[in-house]
Amino acid sequence: KWWWEKDALSSATYVSDNYHEKIASGSTDVTKGRASFKFQVKYPDWGRYIVVVKDGSSGHSAAKIVYIDWPGWAGRAQEGSSGSAAMVTLVCDKQKYKTGETASISFATGADEHALVTIERNGKILSQSWLKTKEGTTVYKLPLTRDMAPNVYVHVTLLQKHLQTANSLPVRLYGIVPVMVEDPSSILEPQITVPEKYEPGKEAVVSVSEKNGKPMTYTLAVVDEGLLGLTNYHAPDIRSEFYKKEASQLLSWDIYSYIMNAYSGKLETLLAIGGGEDDEGNGKKDTGRFTPVVKYFGPFTLKAGEKKATKFTMPEYIGSVRAVVVAGYDGAYGTAEKKVPVKSDLMIQPVLPRTIGAGETLEIPVTVFNGMSSSRNVTVNAAAQGLSFDTSSKSVTVPAGENKTVSFRASVKNPGTAEFVFNASASNISAQSKVNVKVLSRGIPVTYKKYFEVGGGKTETVTVPSPSQKGTASLQVELSLLPALNLSERLSYLTEYPHGCIEQITSGGFPQLYLPSFIKLSDAQTDKVKANVESVIERYPQYQTASGGMGYWPGNTSPSMWGSCYALHFLCEAKKAGYKVPDSIYSPLLSWLEENEDRDGYGDEKDNEAYRLFVLSLANHANLGAMNRLADSSMNQGTRLLLAAAYAQSGRENVAKDLIKKFTMQDVFFRLTGGSFSSSIREQAIYLFTLNLIKDNRTASHAAKTVAENLSSDRWLSTQETAWSLLSLLPYYTGQESGKAEYKITANNKQTSGSMTKQTVIETLAASDESTQTAEIKNTGRKTLYGVLTAKGTSVPGTETAKNDGLSLIVSYVDSNGSTVYPGSLKHGDDFKINVRVTNTSGKTVENIALTVPLPTAWEINNDRIGGGESSSSTSFSYQDFKDEAVYTYFNLSSGSRIDLTFYATVAYDGSFYIPAVHAEAMYDDSIGAIIPGVYVEQKK
């Protein structure tokens, strides 16, 4: 073998190569740039050889490393692998062994050397022995037992005599090789027996056994192949998971690297003795459109040699299902899966959009499949609730083995869920298909509310306008022993907010941590609150970056400081409230925040730093040094409040009180659209929050009044302002005396009664389709009740008004010829582009703009994330979310800048539809936004 010289800038790539002797040399002639030279490697020599060619005239030379081995020992060393001078290559005679076999591990040696062989698994030494080597190759024999599965590591430390100069080897060489061991007794081979096909609506049978008659416990799942195919899902190989390759954990030390001999090169370390190896990467309740097939059975236990059958009724479904068995027994595991088509001689398949707008008309194609050997006349019937068809029955003749399509024109009335039922019959054969579709209002959300007071023993009748879109109205009344906070509307705003950044999902869950202490909740409401909080925690891994911090959007690689602080704040409070917080989320987030101090920040960056210090104190990881450094710097009001909260939370209330004394509430209204999302309204909430921490109840009462007025007013509040107002006010009110009250409420001839010992109760009432909503509230107790009646819903489509406040919005439609067209002129099957341009005309930078491009019923958007096509001409957005009802795009714009976006779509359905309003808005400032009103169009063939 050979080595290259090491210069000052490179590692000794071939310092590890061993040079024994020159085996051949000579001269050859070069003809047309080609030459050949023969040499022989005599048995038993093998390994890597360097071939050096030198031009006798110019002195230029070139070299190539080649690997030469003998039959039967192929793979004894790995071509191209190089390492350090101290490495000896260990080679197994097989890639995988079974227990009871003997592994042969060979390595190149000289005569009369000593090799220390150590067998290790999981850091434990199973055996250790010394070998005396022989010239050429030494082979170590290792009998394999069950306790060596799934693998052991063979470590060899090869020592040669100190004074030898016959080769250029170091005094000590080392090597390691994994030996993969398979225990046949740990393998189960489930067998699935199914018929060639299943029929919709008929009995289906799946039989399970074990190939070798072993006992086992198993579960059976039968799942729609369409669902599994979306992610190319395959049954997990749980045996490989439980018996996956283990890393070496053996550590050892010696001083041989520092002993000099005839070898004069530098010993470049390849790996620490016994170091671990990386596992090899290449080892082997919304409306459902279609009710998917998802059946789960078991667990069942099979005795030795037994076979068990599971029976169920196959739903009305066409396609394929997959039966998946996962089995285990006494340390043995196995999986199996089998796909089965679901079909019958007569099948029916309607094609419907994801959603339908209320008041729209839709042409529904229904395809009939005839799998029989002769032509059949098929009658197709259509039925659905909440809509009407132009005709409920049609007939069609379908040739043998073919299909035909008939169409039904449906007019949809009110929002909700429409269940379409199609039946086909021919002679004595029938088929049915049911599809559930969301019916949405294409109008804009509206809320009407009225505040009232009811004295003890008095009755009050309250009336509010009803949303103009029939079928969308919901009615709630909030009763309180304190002036009503408009909790119903504010909480709904947070939980129903359509966008989903880390701040917004956290804001949706945060106030709900305090609701059980403040509001009288029914069992159903308690369960819903718990589910809402848990769903936020469950979504956090989508936002967590590799560093541990939280990205602003799912999948972001850079953390958001405020978002990370906000998430940790929420998790700490969730822990206090008794929720389970996974350490896999909590610990990396806490570590990231501990490590990322912002010493040189200014403005809202100091807000971020102060908030970081507060949440670290909340997590019992207070950083007093950083707090003191920040306290010695110049601060804005928001930073001062958060730093005071940090000191108070760490037990230094006197310092916090000194900081609070220097705080003065500003009369200047402001809002930031990004960064720390600061605003004058949020500062008022943080002021109350901090006063609660230092227990300054007198000042807190005045601050609470201000925050309560913000919540109960008609003014727009961002998610950040709303959440902070609630999470500061609810704990404050919870500590106030409440007393007891009783009430009776009547709305639309339905009565609700109850009593309250907590501050507030929210009752959901029956809503009507009338133009107004009325409720009668009777106070049967002595204390005055404060209330607000709230009617929510949507307006009739087409009532939106155009808007261009700080943003300019232009939308155009371009056909396949590149011509700009009116969307109503597009026909069924046409492909077209939706071009959207948003320009910032506000005169300042606007962050976190949300562009909503709603999708009308007739159109199918082409999602490039699935199809691989191009859907946007710009990549300057922060995040994009494709949903059934709209495409949401989020971005920032500096003053005067613009963004151009292109979406590709197809007219997929005929009918009369409403194209909803397109709008762009600054998510944290409602004074900045643009709206293009919607329009009705007719899509024709």
DOTI-341437 format. One record per residue (C-alpha): y, x, z; residue in one letter. Coordinates in steps of 0.25 Angstrom, whole numbers, padded with zeros to 4 digits, always signed. Layout:
<pts>
YXZA...
</pts>
This chain:
<pts>
+0000+0000+0000K+0015+0004-0001W+0028+0001+0005W+0042+0001+0000W+0053+0009+0007E+0062+0002+0017K+0077+0003+0014D+0089+0000+0023A+0090-0015+0017L+0075-0019+0016S+0063-0021+0025S+0051-0012+0022A+0043-0022+0013T+0031-0014+0011Y+0031-0005+0023V+0019-0013+0027S+0011-0009+0015D+0000+0002+0018N-0001+0014+0009Y-0015+0020+0009H-0017+0028-0004E-0013+0028-0019K-0025+0022-0026I-0021+0025-0041A-0010+0031-0049S-0008+0035-0064G+0000+0032-0077S+0000+0022-0087T+0008+0019-0100D+0018+0007-0101V+0017-0001-0114T+0028-0012-0117K+0031-0012-0102G+0017-0014-0097R+0006-0005-0091A-0007-0006-0084S-0013+0003-0073F-0027+0002-0067K-0031+0006-0053F-0043+0002-0044Q-0043-0002-0029V-0056+0002-0023K-0064-0007-0013Y-0061-0010-0002P-0046-0007-0004D-0037-0019-0005W-0023-0023-0003G-0009-0021-0009R-0006-0010-0018Y+0007-0005-0024I+0007-0001-0039V+0019+0008-0042V+0023+0011-0057V+0032+0022-0060K+0039+0025-0073D+0037+0040-0075G+0050+0042-0083S+0060+0034-0075S+0054+0034-0061G+0055+0019-0060H+0044+0013-0052S+0039-0001-0049A+0028-0006-0039A+0020-0018-0037K+0011-0022-0025I-0002-0028-0028V-0014-0033-0020Y-0028-0029-0023I-0040-0035-0015D-0055-0037-0017W-0063-0050-0020P-0067-0057-0007G-0054-0051+0000W-0044-0058-0008A-0033-0063+0001G-0036-0052+0011R-0021-0048+0011A-0010-0056+0005Q-0003-0052-0007E+0012-0049-0007G+0013-0050+0009S+0020-0038+0015S+0024-0036+0029G+0027-0025+0038S+0021-0011+0040A+0013-0016+0052A+0006-0027+0045M-0009-0028+0043V-0014-0039+0034T-0025-0048+0040L-0033-0056+0030V-0043-0068+0033C-0055-0070+0024D-0052-0085+0023K-0039-0093+0024Q-0046-0103+0034K-0058-0103+0042Y-0067-0113+0050K-0071-0112+0064T-0084-0104+0065G-0081-0095+0054E-0077-0080+0055T-0064-0075+0049A-0063-0061+0043S-0049-0055+0045I-0047-0042+0037S-0036-0031+0037F-0034-0018+0031A-0037-0006+0041T-0040+0009+0041G-0052+0015+0048A-0053+0015+0063D-0040+0007+0066E-0040-0003+0077H-0036-0017+0076A-0033-0027+0087L-0037-0041+0082V-0031-0053+0090T-0035-0067+0088I-0024-0077+0092E-0021-0092+0092R-0009-0098+0097N-0005-0086+0105G-0018-0084+0112K-0027-0072+0109I-0041-0077+0106L-0047-0064+0104S-0043-0049+0103Q-0051-0037+0098S-0050-0023+0092W-0056-0019+0079L-0059-0005+0074K-0055-0005+0059T-0062+0001+0047K-0056+0007+0034E-0051-0003+0024G-0052-0017+0030T-0056-0022+0043T-0061-0037+0045V-0060-0044+0058Y-0070-0056+0060K-0065-0068+0068L-0075-0079+0072P-0067-0092+0072L-0068-0103+0083T-0062-0117+0085R-0052-0111+0094D-0046-0103+0083M-0042-0116+0075A-0032-0118+0068P-0030-0103+0067N-0029-0090+0074V-0022-0077+0071Y-0028-0064+0070V-0019-0052+0074H-0023-0038+0070V-0016-0026+0076T-0021-0014+0068L-0019+0000+0074L-0021+0013+0067Q-0022+0027+0073K-0008+0033+0076H-0009+0046+0069L-0016+0041+0056Q-0008+0044+0043T-0018+0039+0033A-0009+0027+0030N+0005+0022+0033S+0001+0011+0042L+0008+0009+0055P+0001+0011+0068V-0001-0004+0070R-0002-0015+0060L-0004-0029+0063Y-0008-0042+0056G-0010-0057+0059I-0017-0067+0051V-0020-0082+0054P-0034-0087+0053V-0035-0102+0050M-0047-0109+0057V-0051-0123+0054E-0060-0130+0064D-0068-0140+0056P-0070-0149+0069S-0055-0151+0069S-0056-0158+0055I-0057-0173+0054L-0059-0179+0040E-0055-0194+0040P-0060-0202+0028Q-0053-0214+0023I-0061-0225+0015T-0052-0235+0008V-0054-0244-0005P-0049-0240-0018E-0037-0250-0016K-0031-0260-0006Y-0026-0274-0010E-0013-0279-0005P-0014-0290+0006G-0029-0287+0007K-0038-0280+0018E-0038-0265+0017A-0048-0256+0024V-0047-0241+0027V-0060-0234+0033S-0059-0221+0040V-0070-0211+0043S-0072-0196+0046E-0078-0188+0035K-0088-0180+0044N-0090-0192+0054G-0082-0186+0065K-0075-0195+0075P-0060-0197+0074M-0048-0205+0078T-0039-0209+0067Y-0027-0217+0063T-0026-0224+0050L-0013-0227+0042A-0012-0235+0029V+0002-0232+0023V+0009-0236+0010D+0008-0225+0000E+0022-0227-0004G+0027-0224+0009L+0019-0211+0011L+0022-0207-0004G+0037-0206-0001L+0035-0194+0008T+0022-0189+0001N+0016-0191+0015Y+0001-0187+0017H-0007-0189+0030A-0004-0177+0040P-0015-0167+0041D-0015-0168+0057I-0026-0158+0058R-0018-0147+0051S-0007-0151+0060E-0015-0149+0073F-0022-0137+0068Y-0011-0130+0060K-0009-0116+0059K-0004-0110+0073E+0006-0099+0074A+0002-0085+0080S+0009-0084+0094Q+0003-0070+0098L+0013-0059+0101L+0010-0045+0104S+0017-0032+0105W+0014-0017+0103D+0022-0004+0100I+0014+0001+0088Y+0027-0002+0080S+0034+0009+0087Y+0022+0020+0085I+0025+0030+0074M+0014+0035+0065N+0013+0041+0051A+0019+0028+0046Y+0034+0029+0045S+0038+0016+0040G+0045+0005+0048K+0036-0006+0054L+0042-0019+0049E+0037-0031+0057T+0030-0042+0050L+0027-0051+0062L+0026-0049+0077A+0012-0047+0081I+0005-0060+0082G+0018-0067+0077G+0017-0082+0073G+0016-0087+0059E+0023-0098+0052D+0014-0110+0049D+0012-0110+0034E+0020-0120+0026G+0010-0122+0015N-0002-0127+0023G-0009-0138+0018K+0065-0260+0055K+0071-0261+0041D+0067-0270+0030T+0055-0265+0023G+0055-0267+0008R+0040-0267+0006F+0031-0268+0018T+0024-0254+0018P+0010-0252+0021V+0009-0245+0034V-0004-0247+0042K-0008-0239+0054Y-0021-0240+0061F-0028-0234+0073G-0031-0225+0079P-0046-0227+0077F-0058-0218+0082T-0070-0216+0073L-0083-0212+0080K-0091-0201+0073A-0096-0206+0059G-0088-0219+0060E-0080-0226+0050K-0069-0236+0053K-0062-0246+0044A-0048-0251+0046T-0043-0264+0039K-0030-0270+0036F-0023-0279+0027T-0015-0272+0016M-0001-0277+0015P+0004-0283+0001E+0007-0269-0005Y+0005-0262-0018I+0003-0247-0019G-0005-0237-0011S-0008-0235+0004V-0013-0222+0011R-0023-0223+0022A-0021-0211+0031V-0030-0207+0043V-0026-0197+0054V-0038-0193+0063A-0041-0185+0075G-0052-0182+0085Y-0054-0171+0095D-0045-0161+0089G-0049-0164+0074A-0040-0171+0065Y-0039-0176+0051G-0032-0185+0041T-0035-0193+0028A-0027-0202+0019E-0031-0210+0007K-0022-0218-0003K-0026-0232-0007V-0019-0241-0018P-0015-0255-0014V-0016-0264-0026K-0022-0277-0031S-0025-0284-0044D-0012-0292-0043L+0000-0284-0037M+0015-0288-0036I+0027-0278-0034Q+0041-0283-0033P+0053-0272-0034V+0064-0275-0025L+0076-0266-0020P+0078-0260-0007R+0089-0270-0003T+0095-0282-0008I+0110-0287-0006G+0112-0301-0001A+0117-0310-0012G+0111-0302-0023E+0101-0306-0034T+0089-0297-0037L+0079-0297-0049E+0066-0293-0042I+0055-0287-0052P+0041-0290-0047V+0029-0283-0054T+0015-0289-0055V+0003-0280-0057F-0010-0286-0062N-0022-0277-0059G-0032-0287-0064M-0040-0286-0077S-0033-0297-0084S-0019-0303-0086S-0014-0312-0075R-0003-0322-0074N+0004-0319-0061V+0014-0328-0053T+0024-0321-0045V+0031-0328-0034N+0043-0323-0026A+0049-0327-0013A+0058-0322-0002A+0067-0326+0009Q+0082-0326+0009G+0083-0326-0006L+0080-0334-0019S+0073-0331-0032F+0076-0336-0046D+0062-0340-0047T+0051-0338-0037S+0039-0337-0046S+0036-0330-0059K+0023-0328-0068S+0019-0316-0076V+0007-0312-0084T+0002-0298-0081V-0008-0291-0090P-0020-0285-0083A-0017-0271-0077G-0002-0273-0079E+0011-0278-0072N+0022-0287-0075K+0036-0289-0068T+0043-0302-0065V+0057-0303-0059S+0063-0312-0048F+0078-0314-0046R+0081-0315-0031A+0094-0319-0025S+0096-0313-0011V+0104-0321+0000K+0106-0315+0014N+0104-0301+0020P+0092-0298+0027G+0078-0295+0022T+0071-0302+0010A+0056-0302+0009E+0052-0304-0005F+0038-0309-0007V+0032-0309-0021F+0018-0315-0024N+0010-0314-0037A-0003-0322-0040S-0012-0322-0052A-0025-0331-0051S-0031-0328-0037N-0024-0315-0035I-0010-0313-0028S-0001-0302-0023A+0011-0302-0015Q+0023-0292-0012S+0033-0293-0001K+0046-0285-0001V+0056-0285+0010N+0070-0281+0006V+0083-0279+0014K+0094-0289+0010V+0107-0282+0013L+0122-0287+0013S+0130-0279+0003R+0142-0282+0011G+0150-0274+0021I+0147-0275+0036P+0157-0283+0044V+0158-0286+0059T+0166-0297+0066Y+0168-0298+0081K+0176-0305+0091K+0178-0301+0106Y+0178-0312+0117F+0178-0314+0132E+0170-0324+0140V+0174-0327+0154G+0163-0331+0165G+0158-0344+0162G+0165-0346+0149K+0160-0348+0134T+0167-0341+0122E+0164-0345+0107T+0166-0333+0098V+0167-0333+0083T+0167-0322+0073V+0167-0321+0058P+0153-0319+0051S+0150-0309+0041P+0151-0315+0027S+0138-0310+0022Q+0128-0321+0026K+0115-0316+0034G+0122-0303+0039T+0129-0308+0051A+0124-0303+0065S+0131-0308+0078L+0132-0301+0092Q+0139-0303+0104V+0143-0292+0114E+0146-0297+0129L+0151-0287+0139S+0156-0287+0153L+0167-0277+0148L+0176-0279+0136P+0166-0279+0124A+0164-0266+0116L+0160-0272+0103N+0147-0264+0105L+0139-0273+0096S+0147-0269+0084E+0149-0254+0088R+0134-0252+0091L+0130-0259+0078S+0140-0250+0070Y+0133-0238+0076L+0118-0242+0074T+0121-0248+0060E+0129-0237+0054Y+0124-0234+0040P+0126-0219+0041H+0117-0209+0048G+0123-0196+0052C+0119-0189+0066I+0132-0195+0072E+0130-0209+0067Q+0115-0210+0071I+0119-0204+0085T+0130-0214+0086S+0121-0225+0083G+0112-0222+0095G+0121-0216+0105F+0128-0228+0111P+0114-0235+0112Q+0110-0226+0123L+0120-0233+0132Y+0118-0247+0128L+0106-0251+0138P+0115-0247+0149S+0127-0255+0144F+0122-0267+0136I+0111-0277+0140K+0100-0275+0129L+0088-0284+0126S+0075-0277+0124D+0076-0277+0109A+0090-0271+0110Q+0085-0260+0120T+0074-0257+0110D+0084-0256+0099K+0093-0247+0106V+0082-0238+0110K+0077-0237+0095A+0091-0234+0090N+0093-0222+0100V+0079-0217+0097E+0081-0218+0082S+0093-0209+0083V+0085-0198+0090I+0074-0200+0080E+0084-0197+0068R+0089-0185+0074Y+0079-0175+0068P+0084-0179+0054Q+0098-0173+0058Y+0093-0161+0066Q+0095-0148+0059T+0086-0136+0060A+0096-0130+0070S+0095-0141+0079G+0109-0148+0077G+0110-0161+0071M+0115-0163+0056G+0125-0173+0053Y+0116-0180+0043W+0100-0179+0042P+0096-0167+0035G+0109-0159+0038N+0106-0144+0040T+0119-0142+0048S+0121-0148+0061P+0133-0157+0065S+0139-0152+0078M+0144-0166+0083W+0132-0173+0077G+0123-0163+0085S+0131-0165+0098C+0131-0180+0096Y+0116-0180+0094A+0113-0172+0107L+0123-0181+0115H+0115-0193+0110F+0101-0186+0113L+0106-0182+0127C+0110-0196+0130E+0097-0202+0124A+0089-0193+0133K+0097-0199+0145K+0094-0213+0141A+0079-0210+0140G+0077-0208+0126Y+0067-0197+0121K+0074-0186+0114V+0065-0176+0106P+0067-0162+0111D+0065-0158+0096S+0079-0164+0093I+0086-0162+0106Y+0083-0147+0109S+0087-0141+0095P+0100-0150+0095L+0103-0145+0109L+0101-0130+0105S+0109-0131+0093W+0121-0137+0101L+0120-0126+0111E+0120-0115+0101E+0132-0120+0092N+0144-0118+0100E+0157-0120+0092D+0167-0110+0098R+0177-0110+0087D+0178-0125+0084G+0191-0133+0083Y+0195-0147+0082G+0183-0156+0081D+0174-0144+0081E+0178-0143+0096K+0174-0157+0098D+0160-0153+0093N+0159-0141+0103E+0164-0150+0114A+0153-0160+0111Y+0143-0149+0110R+0146-0145+0124L+0145-0159+0129F+0132-0162+0123V+0126-0148+0128L+0131-0152+0142S+0125-0166+0141L+0112-0159+0137A+0113-0150+0149N+0116-0138+0141H+0131-0136+0145A+0138-0124+0139N+0150-0122+0148L+0154-0109+0141G+0156-0116+0128A+0163-0128+0136M+0173-0118+0143N+0176-0111+0130R+0179-0125+0123L+0187-0129+0135A+0196-0117+0134D+0199-0120+0119S+0209-0130+0113S+0203-0144+0112M+0205-0157+0106N+0204-0170+0114Q+0189-0173+0109G+0185-0159+0112T+0191-0160+0126R+0183-0173+0129L+0170-0168+0124L+0172-0155+0132L+0175-0162+0145A+0162-0171+0142A+0155-0157+0141A+0160-0152+0154Y+0158-0166+0161A+0143-0166+0156Q+0141-0152+0161S+0145-0156+0175G+0159-0150+0175R+0167-0163+0176E+0180-0156+0182N+0181-0148+0169V+0179-0161+0161A+0190-0169+0169K+0200-0157+0166D+0197-0158+0151L+0198-0173+0151I+0212-0173+0158K+0217-0165+0146K+0212-0176+0137F+0222-0186+0131T+0218-0198+0122M+0225-0196+0109Q+0232-0208+0102D+0229-0202+0088V+0218-0208+0081F+0209-0199+0073F+0195-0198+0067R+0187-0186+0062L+0177-0189+0051T+0168-0177+0054G+0166-0166+0063G+0166-0171+0077S+0169-0185+0072F+0181-0185+0083S+0190-0197+0083S+0200-0203+0093S+0191-0214+0096I+0179-0205+0099R+0188-0197+0108E+0191-0209+0116Q+0176-0212+0118A+0173-0197+0122I+0184-0198+0132Y+0177-0209+0139L+0164-0202+0137F+0170-0190+0145T+0176-0198+0155L+0163-0205+0158N+0157-0191+0160L+0168-0186+0170I+0167-0200+0177K+0182-0203+0175D+0180-0218+0176N+0195-0222+0177R+0199-0214+0164T+0186-0219+0158A+0189-0234+0160S+0202-0232+0151H+0194-0224+0141A+0183-0234+0140A+0193-0245+0137K+0198-0237+0125T+0184-0234+0120V+0180-0249+0122A+0192-0254+0114E+0188-0245+0103N+0174-0251+0102L+0179-0265+0104S+0190-0264+0093S+0188-0267+0078D+0191-0253+0075R+0181-0244+0067W+0174-0234+0075L+0165-0222+0069S+0151-0221+0074T+0156-0209+0082Q+0167-0217+0089E+0158-0229+0091T+0147-0221+0097A+0156-0212+0106W+0163-0225+0111S+0150-0232+0115L+0144-0220+0121L+0156-0217+0130S+0159-0232+0133L+0145-0237+0136L+0142-0228+0147P+0155-0230+0153Y+0153-0245+0153Y+0139-0244+0158T+0145-0239+0171G+0154-0250+0173Q+0150-0263+0182E+0146-0274+0173S+0141-0286+0181G+0133-0298+0175K+0136-0308+0165A+0128-0320+0158E+0131-0326+0144Y+0126-0336+0134K+0129-0334+0119I+0127-0344+0108T+0128-0341+0093A+0122-0350+0082N+0115-0359+0091N+0107-0347+0098K+0110-0344+0112Q+0109-0331+0119T+0111-0329+0134S+0110-0317+0144G+0116-0309+0155S+0121-0295+0156M+0122-0285+0167T+0127-0274+0158K+0140-0272+0151Q+0137-0278+0138T+0127-0287+0130V+0126-0288+0115I+0119-0301+0110E+0115-0303+0096T+0117-0318+0092L+0113-0327+0080A+0122-0326+0068A+0125-0337+0058S+0128-0337+0043D+0141-0344+0046E+0155-0338+0043S+0157-0336+0058T+0148-0332+0070Q+0150-0339+0083T+0145-0336+0097A+0147-0344+0110E+0147-0334+0123I+0145-0341+0136K+0148-0332+0149N+0139-0338+0159T+0143-0327+0170G+0156-0324+0177R+0160-0311+0171K+0169-0311+0158T+0161-0307+0146L+0167-0299+0135Y+0161-0300+0121G+0162-0298+0106V+0155-0306+0095L+0151-0298+0083T+0146-0303+0069A+0141-0292+0060K+0137-0293+0045G+0141-0290+0031T+0151-0296+0022S+0148-0302+0009V+0147-0291-0002P+0160-0289-0010G+0169-0290+0002T+0172-0275+0003E+0186-0270+0000T+0189-0257-0008A+0193-0245+0001K+0198-0231-0001N+0203-0226+0012D+0203-0211+0012G+0191-0211+0002L+0191-0214-0013S+0177-0220-0018L+0173-0221-0033I+0160-0227-0037V+0156-0227-0052S+0143-0231-0059Y+0138-0223-0071V+0126-0227-0080D+0116-0218-0087S+0125-0216-0098N+0136-0210-0089G+0145-0222-0091S+0152-0228-0079T+0147-0243-0077V+0150-0255-0069Y+0137-0256-0060P+0135-0271-0064G+0133-0266-0078S+0121-0258-0074L+0107-0264-0078K+0094-0264-0072H+0087-0250-0074G+0100-0243-0076D+0102-0229-0070D+0116-0226-0065F+0125-0217-0057K+0134-0221-0045I+0145-0211-0044N+0153-0211-0031V+0165-0203-0028R+0172-0202-0014V+0185-0195-0013T+0192-0192+0000N+0207-0197-0001T+0210-0197+0014S+0217-0183+0014G+0208-0177+0024K+0193-0173+0025T+0184-0184+0028V+0170-0181+0033E+0157-0190+0034N+0160-0199+0023I+0149-0210+0020A+0148-0215+0006L+0139-0227+0005T+0134-0231-0009V+0127-0244-0007P+0115-0248-0016L+0115-0262-0023P+0102-0269-0024T+0100-0266-0039A+0102-0251-0038W+0092-0240-0034E+0098-0227-0030I+0091-0214-0035N+0089-0206-0022N+0089-0191-0026D+0082-0188-0013R+0070-0195-0018I+0070-0195-0033G+0075-0180-0034G+0087-0185-0043G+0102-0182-0041E+0109-0193-0034S+0122-0186-0031S+0131-0177-0039S+0137-0171-0026S+0130-0164-0015T+0142-0164-0006S+0138-0175+0003F+0133-0173+0017S+0122-0183+0017Y+0116-0194+0008Q+0107-0206+0012D+0100-0215+0003F+0097-0229+0009K+0092-0242+0003D+0106-0248+0003E+0115-0236+0000A+0117-0222-0002V+0125-0215+0009Y+0132-0202+0006T+0140-0194+0017Y+0150-0183+0014F+0163-0176+0018N+0176-0175+0009L+0188-0166+0011S+0202-0172+0007S+0202-0176-0007G+0188-0172-0010S+0177-0181-0016R+0162-0182-0018I+0155-0188-0030D+0141-0194-0028L+0132-0199-0039T+0120-0209-0036F+0110-0213-0046Y+0105-0227-0047A+0097-0237-0055T+0099-0252-0056V+0085-0256-0051A+0086-0272-0051Y+0093-0283-0058D+0101-0293-0051G+0115-0296-0045S+0119-0286-0034F+0130-0281-0025Y+0134-0266-0026I+0139-0264-0012P+0152-0257-0008A+0152-0241-0009V+0160-0235+0002H+0163-0221+0008A+0168-0220+0022E+0171-0209+0032A+0161-0212+0043M+0170-0208+0054Y+0183-0214+0049D+0184-0228+0044D+0198-0226+0038S+0192-0217+0027I+0183-0224+0017G+0182-0231+0003A+0174-0243-0002I+0171-0248-0016I+0167-0263-0014P+0154-0268-0019G+0152-0277-0032V+0141-0287-0037Y+0134-0283-0050V+0123-0289-0058E+0112-0279-0063Q+0105-0284-0075K+0093-0280-0084K
</pts>
